[in-house]
Amino acid sequence: MKYGARNTITAKVVSVKKGEVMAQVNFQVDKPCTMASVLTTESVEDLALAPGDEVILVIKAVNVIPVKE
């Protein structure tokens, strides 16, 4: 998958909280901290994100975009 942002961080999905339209995904990154991303529930389901998954977080402006390869 190609994406335009150049800043990336490897992370692990910690939790997925799905709503009817939006979902919040929390990530554990290499340093002892967490990051979160709010995206559509449809996107979470399309990526099949689940706790324990390894993902790449693409950081662009104020957006955190999870990429599962």
BELUR-V602980 format. One record per residue. N is the residue number from 1. OMEGA is omega in radians with two decimals (none if undefined). Layout:
n->N omega->OMEGA
n->N omega->OMEGA
This chain:
n->1 omega->3.09
n->2 omega->3.07
n->3 omega->-2.99
n->4 omega->-3.09
n->5 omega->-3.11
n->6 omega->-3.10
n->7 omega->-3.12
n->8 omega->3.11
n->9 omega->3.03
n->10 omega->-3.06
n->11 omega->3.07
n->12 omega->3.08
n->13 omega->3.12
n->14 omega->3.14
n->15 omega->3.08
n->16 omega->3.11
n->17 omega->-3.06
n->18 omega->2.96
n->19 omega->-3.13
n->20 omega->-3.09
n->21 omega->-3.08
n->22 omega->3.11
n->23 omega->3.05
n->24 omega->3.13
n->25 omega->3.10
n->26 omega->-3.06
n->27 omega->2.96
n->28 omega->3.12
n->29 omega->-3.04
n->30 omega->3.10
n->31 omega->-3.07
n->32 omega->3.05
n->33 omega->3.10
n->34 omega->3.04
n->35 omega->3.12
n->36 omega->3.08
n->37 omega->3.05
n->38 omega->-3.13
n->39 omega->-3.12
n->40 omega->3.08
n->41 omega->3.11
n->42 omega->3.12
n->43 omega->3.10
n->44 omega->-3.14
n->45 omega->3.10
n->46 omega->3.12
n->47 omega->-3.09
n->48 omega->-3.13
n->49 omega->3.13
n->50 omega->3.10
n->51 omega->-3.13
n->52 omega->3.12
n->53 omega->3.00
n->54 omega->3.14
n->55 omega->2.99
n->56 omega->3.07
n->57 omega->3.12
n->58 omega->-3.06
n->59 omega->3.10
n->60 omega->-3.09
n->61 omega->-3.13
n->62 omega->-3.09
n->63 omega->3.00
n->64 omega->-3.03
n->65 omega->3.10
n->66 omega->3.10
n->67 omega->3.13
n->68 omega->-3.07
n->69 omega->none
